[in-house]
Every structure is written in structure tokens, then in C-alpha cells.
């Protein structure tokens, strides 16, 4: 019998664009004493703005860069925030099979203001695009998730505390 491998990351946050993965991830990482990585920020640091990558090279090119960023972040450990579409890649989904994956979900009303910065190429049409994409991806998110959090209404600090408590209950650790 083969043992199931232990998770490499403390937590992996997935969910639609604007659901609060980066904001919440940073706070949880601080609370549990773990490093934080945002795979979108890794791609931007190494290759430039996401909107430009989409416009210049197309979504498949961006997704390949994203897959590499996810693999590196998982291997490094800590709290990892994935871009909203990272779960579309089969290799990424396979890598997440042994991780503690937390799905962050938000209502369209709550996420609308978060999309206003115009930096998200797939939702240039606004919240209607977000709703369509979020619902298309929802089955994948739900299949991968071991825990779910609604980020629509509660204060971020309370959500971070609750998620850190859940992590402690899962791991038996006080800090990473």
C-alpha cells in the first residue's frame, strides 16, 4: 500500500478573481508563521503584467507560465494563493490533490468593487463576466476544495483568524 504524500504547502487558496485570496492569504500566513506566495505576483515579477501577457501572447502562454509558478510555490511551501484560472490546468489540479485547498467564494455584489482596477483581462466586461467565469469554474473549485469560506461579508481579520484556527485543527500545529 502506498502512503498518501503529506501536503507541501500549509494552505492553498483557490477561487474566482476578486474573492480575496491574496488579502486573506497574507493575513493567514502571518498568523500561522508561514511564508506567503501569490502565483499571479510571481508571474508578473518574472514575465510582466498579466493583461499584457494575455494581449501579446494569449491565454495558453499565460497558463503555462502560471503552471510553473504554481509548481514552484507549492514546492516552497507556506500559504499559496493561486490565480483564479490556475485550476484549469490538469497538472496543477493533480498537484493540488495532496494539498489542503481552501475555496474562497464571494457574492457578485461583494466582488464588483474589487474588479474596478481593470487589471483582470478576463473580466473587462465587469461583474457579468465574473459571474460567467466563476460559475463555469465552480465545479472544479468545489472538487479540489477541502474547506470553503465565503468572503462576501465578514471582516478580513475575522476570516483570517477562523482560517488559521481551521489550519491548526487540521495540522495539530500552532505555527508552521
Z-matrix of the N, CA and C atoms (Angstrom, degrees):
N
C 1 1.445
C 2 1.526 1 109.12
N 3 1.329 2 116.20 1 136.35
C 4 1.452 3 122.12 2 -179.63
C 5 1.522 4 109.35 3 -94.65
N 6 1.316 5 115.98 4 131.53
C 7 1.459 6 120.79 5 178.32
C 8 1.526 7 109.68 6 -75.29
N 9 1.315 8 115.73 7 145.66
C 10 1.454 9 120.27 8 175.28
C 11 1.517 10 108.64 9 -73.18
N 12 1.347 11 117.80 10 128.81
C 13 1.455 12 119.37 11 -179.52
C 14 1.534 13 111.50 12 -63.43
N 15 1.312 14 115.88 13 147.03
C 16 1.461 15 121.24 14 176.29
C 17 1.523 16 109.39 15 -71.09
N 18 1.328 17 116.79 16 149.77
C 19 1.465 18 118.75 17 176.29
C 20 1.527 19 110.70 18 -59.00
N 21 1.321 20 115.86 19 146.40
C 22 1.461 21 120.70 20 177.10
C 23 1.523 22 110.49 21 -88.54
N 24 1.318 23 116.30 22 -34.47
C 25 1.467 24 120.98 23 178.80
C 26 1.521 25 108.89 24 -99.47
N 27 1.315 26 116.39 25 155.77
C 28 1.457 27 119.42 26 175.42
C 29 1.525 28 110.37 27 -70.06
N 30 1.332 29 116.33 28 -45.89
C 31 1.457 30 123.25 29 177.88
C 32 1.513 31 108.89 30 -147.65
N 33 1.324 32 116.60 31 146.17
C 34 1.455 33 122.07 32 172.15
C 35 1.517 34 106.74 33 -123.22
N 36 1.331 35 116.52 34 125.76
C 37 1.455 36 122.07 35 -179.21
C 38 1.521 37 109.64 36 -102.39
N 39 1.338 38 115.52 37 125.55
C 40 1.457 39 121.78 38 176.56
C 41 1.517 40 108.74 39 -124.56
N 42 1.314 41 116.34 40 165.30
C 43 1.454 42 121.33 41 176.06
C 44 1.513 43 110.46 42 148.79
N 45 1.313 44 115.66 43 173.55
C 46 1.460 45 120.12 44 -178.73
C 47 1.521 46 112.48 45 -64.40
N 48 1.320 47 114.69 46 161.52
C 49 1.463 48 121.48 47 174.87
C 50 1.523 49 109.18 48 -52.80
N 51 1.315 50 116.07 49 139.01
C 52 1.448 51 120.46 50 174.85
C 53 1.517 52 115.38 51 77.96
N 54 1.331 53 117.56 52 9.41
C 55 1.466 54 119.50 53 -178.63
C 56 1.526 55 112.57 54 -82.96
N 57 1.322 56 117.67 55 -5.84
C 58 1.468 57 121.07 56 175.10
C 59 1.516 58 114.90 57 101.19
N 60 1.323 59 117.54 58 18.44
C 61 1.467 60 120.66 59 -175.42
C 62 1.531 61 112.45 60 -60.58
N 63 1.297 62 117.42 61 -43.71
C 64 1.470 63 120.37 62 -178.32
C 65 1.524 64 110.82 63 -70.28
N 66 1.288 65 116.30 64 -50.16
C 67 1.470 66 120.62 65 -178.27
C 68 1.517 67 111.74 66 -59.48
N 69 1.317 68 116.05 67 -49.61
C 70 1.462 69 120.77 68 -178.88
C 71 1.532 70 110.38 69 -68.60
N 72 1.323 71 116.50 70 -41.06
C 73 1.462 72 120.45 71 -179.13
C 74 1.518 73 112.81 72 -58.94
N 75 1.329 74 117.05 73 -43.49
C 76 1.468 75 120.96 74 178.43
C 77 1.521 76 111.26 75 -59.95
N 78 1.315 77 116.20 76 -43.47
C 79 1.467 78 120.09 77 -178.05
C 80 1.527 79 111.29 78 -68.59
N 81 1.318 80 116.95 79 -43.52
C 82 1.465 81 120.17 80 179.54
C 83 1.524 82 110.16 81 -63.81
N 84 1.314 83 117.38 82 -43.11
C 85 1.467 84 120.90 83 179.06
C 86 1.520 85 110.29 84 -57.30
N 87 1.320 86 116.99 85 -43.18
C 88 1.464 87 121.04 86 178.01
C 89 1.528 88 110.76 87 -62.10
N 90 1.324 89 116.46 88 -43.48
C 91 1.469 90 120.66 89 -177.52
C 92 1.532 91 113.11 90 -65.75
N 93 1.324 92 116.78 91 -34.00
C 94 1.470 93 118.90 92 -177.73
C 95 1.526 94 112.18 93 -100.10
N 96 1.328 95 117.59 94 0.30
C 97 1.454 96 121.24 95 177.19
C 98 1.516 97 113.87 96 72.11
N 99 1.330 98 116.16 97 37.19
C 100 1.467 99 120.88 98 -178.45
C 101 1.527 100 109.86 99 -118.57
N 102 1.331 101 116.88 100 155.75
C 103 1.461 102 118.91 101 173.61
C 104 1.528 103 110.31 102 -69.45
N 105 1.328 104 115.93 103 159.05
C 106 1.461 105 121.97 104 179.29
C 107 1.518 106 109.32 105 -122.16
N 108 1.333 107 115.95 106 138.87
C 109 1.467 108 121.03 107 175.09
C 110 1.521 109 109.24 108 -136.17
N 111 1.318 110 115.63 109 135.87
C 112 1.463 111 123.10 110 176.03
C 113 1.530 112 106.09 111 -113.96
N 114 1.324 113 116.70 112 115.72
C 115 1.463 114 118.76 113 -173.61
C 116 1.524 115 112.71 114 -66.06
N 117 1.335 116 118.36 115 -30.28
C 118 1.468 117 119.41 116 175.00
C 119 1.525 118 110.20 117 -64.18
N 120 1.326 119 116.95 118 -41.61
C 121 1.473 120 120.30 119 179.93
C 122 1.532 121 110.91 120 -66.81
N 123 1.334 122 116.52 121 -33.78
C 124 1.469 123 120.02 122 176.58
C 125 1.527 124 109.79 123 -63.69
N 126 1.336 125 116.64 124 -46.31
C 127 1.468 126 120.56 125 179.34
C 128 1.522 127 110.15 126 -61.21
N 129 1.322 128 117.60 127 -45.06
C 130 1.467 129 121.17 128 -179.27
C 131 1.525 130 110.78 129 -62.47
N 132 1.328 131 117.13 130 -43.64
C 133 1.468 132 120.51 131 -179.25
C 134 1.531 133 111.60 132 -62.70
N 135 1.321 134 116.24 133 -35.59
C 136 1.460 135 119.89 134 -175.84
C 137 1.528 136 114.30 135 -91.16
N 138 1.361 137 117.13 136 -25.55
C 139 1.465 138 119.08 137 -170.34
C 140 1.522 139 115.39 138 -133.33
N 141 1.327 140 117.89 139 -7.75
C 142 1.460 141 120.54 140 -179.65
C 143 1.514 142 112.70 141 105.43
N 144 1.337 143 115.93 142 177.15
C 145 1.461 144 121.58 143 -175.58
C 146 1.536 145 113.09 144 -58.20
N 147 1.325 146 114.42 145 140.51
C 148 1.465 147 120.32 146 -176.97
C 149 1.522 148 111.30 147 -61.39
N 150 1.324 149 117.92 148 -43.87
C 151 1.465 150 120.43 149 -179.62
C 152 1.530 151 110.68 150 -58.37
N 153 1.335 152 116.95 151 -40.31
C 154 1.464 153 120.04 152 178.27
C 155 1.522 154 111.63 153 -67.64
N 156 1.333 155 117.29 154 -39.05
C 157 1.466 156 120.40 155 177.37
C 158 1.520 157 110.63 156 -61.35
N 159 1.325 158 116.86 157 -42.88
C 160 1.466 159 121.05 158 177.37
C 161 1.516 160 110.38 159 -62.30
N 162 1.334 161 116.54 160 -48.94
C 163 1.462 162 120.92 161 -175.58
C 164 1.520 163 112.74 162 -67.55
N 165 1.320 164 117.26 163 -38.23
C 166 1.462 165 121.54 164 -175.36
C 167 1.523 166 113.20 165 -85.72
N 168 1.341 167 116.47 166 -42.31
C 169 1.468 168 119.91 167 -172.04
C 170 1.520 169 114.22 168 -115.89
N 171 1.320 170 118.15 169 -13.16
C 172 1.454 171 122.09 170 179.34
C 173 1.519 172 113.79 171 91.63
N 174 1.310 173 114.89 172 164.30
C 175 1.463 174 121.07 173 -177.62
C 176 1.527 175 113.18 174 -63.17
N 177 1.353 176 120.39 175 -41.54
C 178 1.478 177 118.60 176 -179.27
C 179 1.533 178 112.87 177 -58.66
N 180 1.320 179 116.77 178 -39.03
C 181 1.474 180 120.51 179 177.95
C 182 1.536 181 110.03 180 -63.48
N 183 1.336 182 115.90 181 -46.24
C 184 1.451 183 119.77 182 178.60
C 185 1.524 184 110.32 183 -59.67
N 186 1.325 185 118.07 184 -44.52
C 187 1.468 186 121.23 185 -177.76
C 188 1.533 187 111.72 186 -62.07
N 189 1.327 188 117.58 187 -34.72
C 190 1.472 189 120.38 188 176.66
C 191 1.526 190 110.67 189 -66.09
N 192 1.325 191 116.85 190 -42.73
C 193 1.470 192 120.63 191 176.66
C 194 1.521 193 110.39 192 -63.39
N 195 1.318 194 115.65 193 -40.47
C 196 1.457 195 121.41 194 -179.98
C 197 1.529 196 110.67 195 -64.40
N 198 1.327 197 117.59 196 -42.52
C 199 1.473 198 121.53 197 178.81
C 200 1.526 199 110.23 198 -57.53
N 201 1.326 200 117.05 199 -43.71
C 202 1.468 201 120.90 200 178.63
C 203 1.531 202 111.25 201 -64.68
N 204 1.328 203 116.58 202 -40.60
C 205 1.465 204 120.29 203 178.98
C 206 1.527 205 110.93 204 -64.38
N 207 1.322 206 117.05 205 -40.78
C 208 1.461 207 120.95 206 178.53
C 209 1.525 208 110.20 207 -63.28
N 210 1.317 209 117.06 208 -47.20
C 211 1.469 210 120.33 209 -179.19
C 212 1.527 211 110.58 210 -58.74
N 213 1.318 212 117.43 211 -43.86
C 214 1.461 213 120.97 212 179.20
C 215 1.517 214 112.65 213 -65.16
N 216 1.330 215 116.54 214 -42.46
C 217 1.462 216 120.45 215 -179.30
C 218 1.528 217 111.25 216 -66.83
N 219 1.318 218 117.82 217 -40.96
C 220 1.466 219 120.50 218 177.91
C 221 1.523 220 110.85 219 -63.17
N 222 1.317 221 116.04 220 -42.20
C 223 1.462 222 120.24 221 -179.44
C 224 1.530 223 111.27 222 -64.50
N 225 1.328 224 116.70 223 -33.11
C 226 1.460 225 120.87 224 -179.73
C 227 1.526 226 111.93 225 -74.67
N 228 1.318 227 117.55 226 -25.02
C 229 1.461 228 121.66 227 178.84
C 230 1.512 229 113.45 228 84.83
N 231 1.325 230 116.28 229 -171.00
C 232 1.456 231 122.17 230 -178.43
C 233 1.514 232 111.29 231 89.24
N 234 1.320 233 115.65 232 -153.05
C 235 1.459 234 123.11 233 176.91
C 236 1.528 235 106.49 234 -100.43
N 237 1.327 236 116.19 235 126.16
C 238 1.462 237 121.40 236 -174.48
C 239 1.522 238 109.65 237 -122.06
N 240 1.320 239 115.97 238 126.05
C 241 1.456 240 122.83 239 175.78
C 242 1.520 241 108.53 240 -103.01
N 243 1.339 242 116.51 241 122.57
C 244 1.458 243 121.30 242 179.66
C 245 1.521 244 110.49 243 -96.06
N 246 1.321 245 115.51 244 147.79
C 247 1.456 246 119.99 245 171.76
C 248 1.524 247 108.84 246 -61.22
N 249 1.316 248 116.37 247 154.03
C 250 1.461 249 121.30 248 -174.94
C 251 1.512 250 115.10 249 -54.51
N 252 1.329 251 117.33 250 -35.45
C 253 1.465 252 120.45 251 -177.25
C 254 1.510 253 114.89 252 -97.59
N 255 1.322 254 118.12 253 3.20
C 256 1.469 255 120.55 254 -178.26
C 257 1.521 256 111.69 255 -58.04
N 258 1.337 257 116.75 256 -31.15
C 259 1.466 258 121.07 257 -177.66
C 260 1.527 259 112.80 258 -70.68
N 261 1.316 260 118.29 259 -7.63
C 262 1.460 261 121.22 260 178.89
C 263 1.527 262 111.69 261 -72.04
N 264 1.320 263 116.60 262 -20.73
C 265 1.461 264 121.69 263 -177.59
C 266 1.535 265 110.64 264 -84.52
N 267 1.323 266 116.68 265 127.85
C 268 1.471 267 121.60 266 -177.91
C 269 1.528 268 112.25 267 -61.47
N 270 1.324 269 117.88 268 -38.57
C 271 1.469 270 120.34 269 179.31
C 272 1.532 271 110.83 270 -65.90
N 273 1.312 272 116.19 271 -38.75
C 274 1.462 273 119.84 272 177.90
C 275 1.526 274 109.82 273 -66.17
N 276 1.322 275 117.32 274 -44.42
C 277 1.471 276 119.63 275 178.52
C 278 1.526 277 110.54 276 -59.35
N 279 1.326 278 117.76 277 -41.11
C 280 1.470 279 121.11 278 178.91
C 281 1.525 280 110.41 279 -63.71
N 282 1.327 281 117.13 280 -40.41
C 283 1.466 282 120.88 281 179.72
C 284 1.529 283 111.12 282 -65.91
N 285 1.313 284 117.46 283 -30.52
C 286 1.466 285 121.21 284 -178.44
C 287 1.525 286 112.92 285 -78.49
N 288 1.314 287 117.55 286 -11.06
C 289 1.471 288 121.49 287 -175.77
C 290 1.528 289 112.96 288 -59.51
N 291 1.318 290 117.57 289 -27.18
C 292 1.467 291 120.37 290 -178.32
C 293 1.530 292 112.80 291 -107.41
N 294 1.322 293 116.68 292 11.45
C 295 1.466 294 121.34 293 -177.58
C 296 1.523 295 111.60 294 -102.12
N 297 1.343 296 116.18 295 160.54
C 298 1.469 297 121.88 296 169.43
C 299 1.528 298 105.66 297 -84.76
N 300 1.320 299 115.65 298 103.80
C 301 1.459 300 121.53 299 -173.46
C 302 1.526 301 109.76 300 -106.47
N 303 1.325 302 115.50 301 125.11
C 304 1.462 303 121.53 302 -179.09
C 305 1.520 304 108.68 303 -112.13
N 306 1.330 305 115.27 304 123.59
C 307 1.453 306 121.60 305 177.50
C 308 1.522 307 109.57 306 -90.19
N 309 1.326 308 115.94 307 122.34
C 310 1.457 309 121.51 308 173.70
C 311 1.521 310 107.67 309 -100.77
N 312 1.318 311 115.78 310 130.11
C 313 1.456 312 120.76 311 -178.99
C 314 1.514 313 108.08 312 -129.80
N 315 1.301 314 116.67 313 149.22
C 316 1.453 315 121.40 314 -179.21
C 317 1.524 316 108.85 315 -141.50
N 318 1.311 317 116.49 316 154.44
C 319 1.461 318 120.25 317 176.44
C 320 1.526 319 109.11 318 -73.95
N 321 1.336 320 117.46 319 155.29
C 322 1.467 321 119.73 320 176.45
C 323 1.531 322 112.20 321 -57.89
N 324 1.313 323 117.13 322 -36.47
C 325 1.466 324 120.42 323 -179.92
C 326 1.534 325 110.81 324 -64.34
N 327 1.318 326 116.39 325 -41.39
C 328 1.463 327 119.76 326 -179.07
C 329 1.522 328 112.08 327 -70.22
N 330 1.316 329 116.71 328 -34.04
C 331 1.464 330 119.76 329 -174.90
C 332 1.534 331 112.57 330 -84.42
N 333 1.313 332 117.26 331 -18.72
C 334 1.471 333 120.57 332 -174.85
C 335 1.526 334 112.77 333 -54.27
N 336 1.325 335 117.52 334 -46.99
C 337 1.469 336 120.58 335 -179.79
C 338 1.524 337 111.23 336 -67.11
N 339 1.326 338 116.90 337 -30.30
C 340 1.467 339 120.70 338 -178.76
C 341 1.529 340 111.87 339 -71.25
N 342 1.324 341 117.35 340 -18.68
C 343 1.464 342 121.25 341 -178.52
C 344 1.523 343 112.51 342 -90.85
N 345 1.304 344 117.41 343 -3.64
C 346 1.461 345 122.17 344 -171.28
C 347 1.520 346 114.88 345 -67.75
N 348 1.343 347 118.77 346 -14.41
C 349 1.471 348 119.07 347 -175.25
C 350 1.522 349 113.65 348 -75.56
N 351 1.331 350 118.80 349 -11.02
C 352 1.459 351 122.30 350 175.35
C 353 1.512 352 115.43 351 73.12
N 354 1.333 353 118.62 352 10.99
C 355 1.459 354 121.77 353 -177.17
C 356 1.523 355 113.16 354 -90.38
N 357 1.313 356 117.91 355 1.99
C 358 1.466 357 121.70 356 -175.60
C 359 1.524 358 108.70 357 -108.10
N 360 1.326 359 116.88 358 103.78
C 361 1.466 360 119.82 359 -172.00
C 362 1.527 361 115.12 360 -63.67
N 363 1.301 362 119.03 361 -25.78
C 364 1.460 363 120.03 362 -177.42
C 365 1.523 364 113.38 363 -83.45
N 366 1.327 365 117.49 364 -9.85
C 367 1.467 366 119.59 365 -179.53
C 368 1.527 367 111.57 366 -122.41
N 369 1.293 368 116.01 367 37.67
C 370 1.464 369 119.58 368 178.52
C 371 1.529 370 111.28 369 -65.77
N 372 1.332 371 116.56 370 -20.13
C 373 1.459 372 121.18 371 177.01
C 374 1.514 373 113.28 372 -86.29
N 375 1.329 374 117.48 373 4.65
C 376 1.456 375 121.38 374 175.75
C 377 1.516 376 114.32 375 90.70
N 378 1.334 377 114.67 376 -156.86
C 379 1.457 378 121.21 377 -171.81
C 380 1.532 379 112.28 378 -64.75
N 381 1.317 380 118.81 379 -27.35
C 382 1.468 381 120.57 380 177.51
C 383 1.528 382 110.23 381 -63.12
N 384 1.325 383 117.41 382 -40.51
C 385 1.472 384 120.91 383 175.02
C 386 1.520 385 110.39 384 -63.99
N 387 1.335 386 116.90 385 -41.66
C 388 1.459 387 121.02 386 179.43
C 389 1.525 388 110.66 387 -59.84
N 390 1.323 389 117.00 388 -46.98
C 391 1.466 390 121.21 389 -179.30
C 392 1.528 391 110.09 390 -58.75
N 393 1.317 392 116.79 391 -47.53
C 394 1.472 393 121.07 392 -179.26
C 395 1.527 394 110.88 393 -59.78
N 396 1.314 395 117.05 394 -48.88
C 397 1.471 396 121.29 395 -177.87
C 398 1.528 397 110.99 396 -66.58
N 399 1.325 398 117.00 397 -44.89
C 400 1.471 399 120.79 398 -179.39
C 401 1.526 400 110.49 399 -59.77
N 402 1.316 401 117.15 400 -43.39
C 403 1.468 402 120.17 401 -178.97
C 404 1.527 403 111.62 402 -70.12
N 405 1.332 404 117.74 403 -35.57
C 406 1.468 405 120.44 404 176.06
C 407 1.521 406 111.30 405 -62.77
N 408 1.320 407 116.58 406 -38.19
C 409 1.463 408 121.49 407 -176.20
C 410 1.523 409 113.96 408 -88.72
N 411 1.320 410 117.23 409 -14.09
C 412 1.462 411 121.18 410 -174.53
C 413 1.528 412 113.23 411 -51.51
N 414 1.348 413 120.70 412 -45.56
C 415 1.468 414 118.64 413 179.88
C 416 1.534 415 113.51 414 -59.67
N 417 1.316 416 116.87 415 -35.93
C 418 1.472 417 120.19 416 178.57
C 419 1.523 418 109.39 417 -68.75
N 420 1.329 419 116.55 418 -47.62
C 421 1.465 420 120.27 419 178.60
C 422 1.533 421 110.38 420 -55.28
N 423 1.309 422 115.87 421 -48.73
C 424 1.468 423 119.85 422 -175.91
C 425 1.523 424 112.19 423 -66.48
N 426 1.323 425 116.99 424 -34.91
C 427 1.465 426 120.47 425 177.82
C 428 1.525 427 111.23 426 -65.00
N 429 1.314 428 117.68 427 -37.03
C 430 1.460 429 122.47 428 -176.55
C 431 1.528 430 113.89 429 -82.19
N 432 1.321 431 117.05 430 -25.16
C 433 1.463 432 121.44 431 -170.60
C 434 1.523 433 113.20 432 -74.62
N 435 1.337 434 114.36 433 136.66
C 436 1.458 435 120.85 434 171.03
C 437 1.531 436 110.32 435 -102.32
N 438 1.338 437 116.63 436 -10.43
C 439 1.461 438 122.44 437 179.61
C 440 1.527 439 106.99 438 -155.52
N 441 1.337 440 116.82 439 150.25
C 442 1.466 441 121.56 440 -178.74
C 443 1.522 442 110.50 441 -130.43
N 444 1.341 443 115.13 442 143.86
C 445 1.465 444 121.31 443 178.16
C 446 1.524 445 108.67 444 -137.95
N 447 1.339 446 115.86 445 133.20
C 448 1.462 447 121.17 446 174.07
C 449 1.532 448 107.27 447 -92.48
N 450 1.316 449 116.17 448 119.45
C 451 1.468 450 121.22 449 -177.23
C 452 1.525 451 112.42 450 -99.08
N 453 1.325 452 117.25 451 13.91
C 454 1.465 453 120.99 452 -174.16
C 455 1.514 454 114.44 453 -67.66
N 456 1.339 455 117.85 454 -40.28
C 457 1.458 456 118.58 455 -167.04
C 458 1.527 457 115.87 456 -125.73
N 459 1.307 458 118.44 457 -36.74
C 460 1.465 459 119.61 458 -173.76
C 461 1.523 460 111.08 459 -72.32
N 462 1.337 461 116.97 460 148.92
C 463 1.473 462 120.53 461 177.64
C 464 1.531 463 110.62 462 -60.12
N 465 1.308 464 116.41 463 145.11
C 466 1.467 465 122.42 464 -175.74
C 467 1.528 466 111.61 465 -59.70
N 468 1.322 467 118.04 466 -37.64
C 469 1.466 468 120.26 467 -179.86
C 470 1.530 469 111.46 468 -65.40
N 471 1.314 470 117.00 469 -37.88
C 472 1.463 471 120.25 470 177.40
C 473 1.536 472 110.58 471 -67.49
N 474 1.336 473 116.54 472 -42.86
C 475 1.466 474 120.19 473 177.73
C 476 1.530 475 110.52 474 -61.08
N 477 1.332 476 116.24 475 -42.27
C 478 1.466 477 120.48 476 179.71
C 479 1.521 478 110.84 477 -62.70
N 480 1.314 479 116.96 478 -43.21
C 481 1.460 480 121.15 479 179.11
C 482 1.526 481 110.81 480 -62.98
N 483 1.323 482 116.82 481 -44.38
C 484 1.465 483 120.80 482 179.20
C 485 1.529 484 111.19 483 -64.03
N 486 1.329 485 116.91 484 -40.43
C 487 1.461 486 119.56 485 179.65
C 488 1.528 487 110.92 486 -69.44
N 489 1.315 488 117.86 487 -38.99
C 490 1.468 489 120.90 488 176.32
C 491 1.533 490 110.16 489 -62.78
N 492 1.319 491 117.10 490 -39.74
C 493 1.467 492 120.44 491 176.89
C 494 1.527 493 110.90 492 -63.84
N 495 1.317 494 116.89 493 -41.80
C 496 1.475 495 120.73 494 177.60
C 497 1.531 496 109.82 495 -61.48
N 498 1.348 497 116.48 496 -44.03
C 499 1.469 498 120.89 497 178.54
C 500 1.516 499 110.73 498 -59.67
N 501 1.338 500 117.07 499 -44.04
C 502 1.463 501 120.52 500 179.17
C 503 1.529 502 111.20 501 -61.44
N 504 1.329 503 116.79 502 -41.06
C 505 1.469 504 120.45 503 178.24
C 506 1.524 505 111.46 504 -65.70
N 507 1.325 506 117.78 505 -34.78
C 508 1.455 507 121.74 506 179.62
C 509 1.522 508 112.73 507 -73.46
N 510 1.323 509 116.14 508 -36.98
C 511 1.464 510 120.59 509 -171.96
C 512 1.524 511 114.13 510 -101.06
N 513 1.330 512 117.02 511 -21.80
C 514 1.458 513 120.43 512 -173.72
C 515 1.520 514 112.26 513 73.58
N 516 1.325 515 117.52 514 13.00
C 517 1.462 516 123.16 515 -178.96
C 518 1.523 517 110.36 516 -103.01
N 519 1.302 518 115.00 517 153.76
C 520 1.460 519 120.22 518 170.73
C 521 1.540 520 110.50 519 -91.78
N 522 1.328 521 116.00 520 -38.57
C 523 1.460 522 121.50 521 175.02
C 524 1.511 523 108.30 522 -139.47
N 525 1.311 524 115.24 523 162.02
C 526 1.479 525 120.36 524 -177.35
C 527 1.516 526 111.14 525 -70.64
